[in-house]
């Protein structure tokens, strides 16, 4: 695999991941209130907790990649978990 292909793969992955994140974030409060019958405050709190977890997970991934697995194995494992969930 040459370097240009790997770079395009990472960029494409991030573009689709960001599209999924912002698509879910914009509709999650409505989904939680209408379909799961949560209160507005509880739904907003859950979305805030979810967004905070999403933004903090790169720190955990960086630690795992640097200390244990390496960046490519960490990327592949995290991508598989992301796709399965």
N, C-alpha and C positions, 0 to 999 in steps of 0.2 A: 504494500500500500504506500503510495507516494504521499508526500507531505501536503500537497494541495488538496488531494482527496480527503485526507483526514481533517484538514482545516474546514473544508466545506461540510463535512459530516457534523462537526461540532457546531458550526454556525447554524446549520439547518435544524439540528436538534434543539438548540437554544431558542430559535425563532418559534418553533412549534410549541415548545414548553411555555414560553412567555404568552403566546396566544391562548393556550389552555388556562394558564393561571389567571389572566385578566378576564377571560370569558367566564370562568367559574366565580371569580371574586365579585363581578358586577351583578350576578344573579343569585348569589348564595343567600343573602338576607331574605329576598322574596321567596325563595324555595323553602327556607327554614320556617318562615312565618305561615305561608299558605299550605304547604304539603305536610310539614311535620308539626304544625300548630304550636310553634314556640312563640313566646311573646317577643315583641320587637327588641326590647332591651336584651333578652337572653340571646336572640339570634345575632344581634350586633356584637355582643360580647364573644360569642362563638366564632364569628367571622374574624374579629380582631385577634383572637387567640390563634386561629388558623393562619392568618397572615403573618403573625409574629413567629410562629413555628416555621413557616416556609422561609422566612428571611434569616432565621438563625441556623437552619440545617446546614448551610454551606460551611459554617464553622466546625460542626461535627464531622462533615465530610472531609474537610481539610486536615483535621487531626488524624482521622483514620487513614487518609491517603499518605500523609507525611510519615506517620509513625508505624504503620502496619502493612498496608497493601500495595501502595504505589498508586499513582494517579490513574493509570489506564484500567487496572483491575477495579479500583473504586468506582470509576465512571461506568464501567460495564455492569457491575453489581447494582449500583444505584439506579441505573437506567432500567434494568430488569425489574427491580422492586417498584419503580415508578409506573412501569407499564402494567404490572400485575395489579397494582392497587387502583 
